[in-house]
Amino acid sequence: MKHLNILVVVATVAYAFLDKYLGIVVEPYVYISFLLFAAINGTLLRYGYVEMAKVFGLVLFNVMIFIVATSEPFSTGMYLQYVTAGSVALALYGYEQWKGALLFVLLSLILNVIVFTSEVSFIPWRAVESDQANVFFVINTLIAAVVSVYAFMFYSKINYESELALKANENIIRNQNAELLKANEELDRFVYSASHDLRSPLATLTGLINLSKLEKDDAEKLKYLDLMKERIRAMDSFISEIIDYSRNSRVEVKKEDVNAKMFLESIADDLRYYAGKESIEIHWEIPEDLVIVTDLSRLKIIFSNLISNAIKYHDPAKKISWIKLKTESDIQEIKIIVEDNGIGINKELKDSIFDMFYRAHEHSTGSGLGLYIVKETLAKLNGKIVVESSEGEGSRFLVTLPATLK
């Protein structure tokens, strides 16, 4: 409708200059009427009365063409503007409102027929010579052709964009369905495994309590209490992992500056009382001033898991056990490497260690959630993780993060 208004204004001004140039007398109110029509229609659009503007614009445009066409010879081709009116109606209403489109096309057709079959005239007759009529006919033909092509292209563009939007929505829905399937599968596995991992320590505690009731030796009772404490610690660790998993899924990412070395040193310090930590050397190859813009709480989840695993799965048979922490960085990304000379991972199992509740070692005491949470947390940070490991030789976990989280 805005483009129709512009067309009306441009055509009116052009006709006014052409009439003056050719010496054709036209009453000023004819030009004023077309300009007023464009102004009123533009005002309706500006204030959001789109449907009213469509009806007002198409009805009045048809009537004004009728009044002008009946006041001049057919040879000027003014009646061709009904093609313009019909094309605009079809473009404005489209297939969804085909009844409205056909109604206005029918209006244009009826008025066109009346122009040809009657001699009625509502404004003074405009005498036009043959040469002048030819000029007007060419102009009216061009206007009708240009508007018709534009209307067709306009409607084709809408269809094309709608098709693209449908395809995009289809891809979004397909991805959402895939995510839902994954979430449902993970939920089923989570409920089954979590219920087992929560009930198992409780069953053990119940058994230990019953045994301690029967035991008269205080030293044996203390052993039972230590075993109970260990089972409670395992359950608390498992619940903490569930909380980490839940928080990662629901809490928004918070960006902040993190000094890589200070952060990793704090993680190692938090694990200083971890079983086996006292016999492990930690080697640092991290610049003092390396800063990452990322989510600190999620970063802590990732490296607490990786460093604690390196401690947990160290090889007691080796004279010296070590963990090496180093970084490689450029403008776009930062790589943080956690390497150890521990017991390593069987190469056949390496691709499965990031699965939910997967335990790579038979003697593993963990829940099997840790590395799965690492992978999911890294996905939230637009990062990735790669593992290189040889059984009996050690493991190397390479974490890649964007230097600045977007």
Buried (B, 14 or more C-beta within 10 A) or exposed (E): BEEBBEBBBEBBEEBBEBBEEEEBEBEEEBBEBBBEBBEBBBEBBEEEBEEEBBBBBBEBBBBBBBBBBBBBBEBBBBBBBBBBBBBBBBBBBBEEBEEBBBBBBEBBEEBBEEBEEEEEEEBEEBEBEEEBBBBBBEBBEEBBBEBBEBBEEBBEEEEEEEEEEEEEEEEEEEEEEEEEEEEEEBEEEBEEBBEEBBEBBEEBBEBBEEBBEEBEEEEEBEBBEEBBEBBBEBBEBBBBBBEBBEBBEEEEBEEEEBBBBEBBBEBBEEBEEBEBBEEBEBEBEBEEEBBBBBBEBBBBBBBBBBBBBBBBBBBEEBEEBBBBBBBEBEEEBBBBBBBBBBBBBBEEBBEEBBBBBBBBBEEBEBBBBBBBBBBBBBEBBBBEBEBBBEBEBBBBBBBBBBBBBE
